[in-house]
Amino acid sequence: MGDLVLTENAVQPVMSKLFHQGIQVSALHNHFLGESPRIMYLHIKGHGHPIKLAIAIRSAWELTKIP
């Protein structure tokens, strides 16, 4: 289990990539109203070999502009 903190624009491509990699999304929400840029919290869950999970999450993370 873990969380990814994403801008609103990154949510859809990251979620799609995670789904294709076998990572489950358990929640998507924000903590504040009216912030700019809009920040979303994506809760994820996966089972399996830790390195394969890390590679899957990393491939989704690389779709963002976050260093």
N, C-alpha and C positions, 0 to 999 in steps of 0.2 A: 504494500500500500504506500501511496505517496501523494504529493500534491505538486501540481505545476501551476505557476503564476504566469498568466499570459495576458497580452493585450487582447481586446475584444476581436480585432481583425485576425489574430492568429488562432483563435479557438477552432474554427471549422477545419482548416487544413491539418492542424495537430490532431484533433479528434479522429479524423478520417485515417490518418497515418497510424495512429495507435490501434484503431479497430482492425486495420489490415495486418498489424503485427501481433494480434492476439491479446492486446492489453485492454482491459475493461475500464470503462468510465463509470464511476459510481455517483458522482455529483458534479454539478457546475453551478457556481454562484459568485456573487460579488459581495464585498463587505461594506462598500460605501455607495452613496447616491450622488450622482452628478460629477464624479471625478473625471479628469481629463489628463491623459487618455484613460479610457475605461479599462479597468483591471478585473480579470476574471480568475477564479480559483477552480482548477480542474482536479478532482480527486480521482486517482487511478488505482487499479489493482491488477496484479498479474501473478501467475504461478509458473514455476519452471526453473530452469537453470539460471542462476544470477547473471551470468555474462550475457546470455541471450536476451534476458529482460533488459539489461542495461543498454545493449545495442539497439533494441527496439525503441526504447524511450529516447535514446540519443538521436536516432533517425527522425523522430517526430520533433524533437527540440530544435534540430537543425533547420526546420522550416520557419522558425521565428527569427526576428532580427535582434534577439537578446544575446549578448556575448556570453 
